[in-house]
Amino acid sequence: MKQTPLTAACSGGNEKIVQVLIDKGSDVNQVDFMGQTPLTAAWSEGHEEIVQLLIDKGIDVYQFDGFMLTPLTTACSGGNEKIVQLLKDKGSDVNQVDGMKQTPLMAACSGGNEKIVHVLIDKESDVNQFDGCRLTLLTTACSGGNEKIVHVLIDKGSDVNQFDGCRLTLLTSACSRGNEKIVRVLIDKGSDVNQFDGCRLTPLTTACSRGHEEIVQLLIDKGSDVNQFDGFRLTPLTTACSGGDEKLVQLLIDKGSDVNQVDGMKQTPLTTACSGGNEKIVQVLKDKGSDVNQFDGFRLTPLTTACSGGNEKLVQLLIDKGSDLNKAGAYGGTPRTITCDRENEKIVKLLLDRGSDVNQVDGMKQTPLMAACRRGNMKIV
């Protein structure tokens, strides 16, 4: 049997048997083989009268159970307000860290119990504390999506721009999870919409990378810079293009994103969209003024990028929009030699039909015919 008679009686809720066992010498602090103390056995089943009885009989309110939890953190996790009040009135330390490096307030925030959070804060719990995982109370509440607890913590003095031990800010965490209400609360309470977190992300590039259109709209309305580089030198627009989100791309452009801006990774929005093979985004960018012949930082043009990726429809679209068929890209490769090297017969034919120079020598001193011969592709030759 894994339980002691006392923990079994506490779990069963039989107050008279609990009283008899204690009177006959049962240890009120003994941990059974299931890791339970009599107190955790009683509260887990909601037996408040037995909890009161055990406290009156001298149970240790600071004791760790077999799971390295204290009675107070366990009660806070379970959301039992009355038992929390009982333990607190009997002297439980509201700032005590259990063996899991968790405080009662952290357990209450994680469990989403607003009333218990209020009770603990009123007893002078530290609202800017870190737990053993280096998370703050606010990051825990934001992660759980509990808007009311976020409000309570901020009103009690939690710092909305504080980094947690993982170097995340509250706002980037909330943007990543897509919780618009909490993002709005944090901004209204003073969160910096252009702040870098410790992972070098901004709220806006984070929201763009996750495709959270409503949060992107909110951040921009609240002052986020649509052309700001994050710590990885990415812009919101290249991030949205990379993710293939057409609506987000349209939104950012409408809000002033530079469609020809080269980001810190040396890519333009258009070459990024071409790399991803997204025709609709390429169309949007071109309609909004993207230069179809612009080199990115790697000396690639949108057309050479599309040819390299083998996307025939994208190549057709770029040509229709005025791409230079003979413009050399990285390492001197032309659209034609790159396509021959990739052995894409349809795109080779398309380029020929649209007037590509079959005898043009690229920057590597190579003609399209030489590229095809080197690959041994008889059809292209």
PyMOL commands that set and color helices and strands:
alter all, ss='L'
color gray80, all
select helices_A, chain A and resi 5-12+15-23+38-44+48-56+71-78+81-89+104-111+114-122+137-144+147-155+170-177+180-188+203-210+213-221+236-243+246-254+269-276+279-287+302-309+312-320+330-332+335-342+345-353+368-375
alter helices_A, ss='H'
color red, helices_A
deselect
rebuild
show_as cartoon
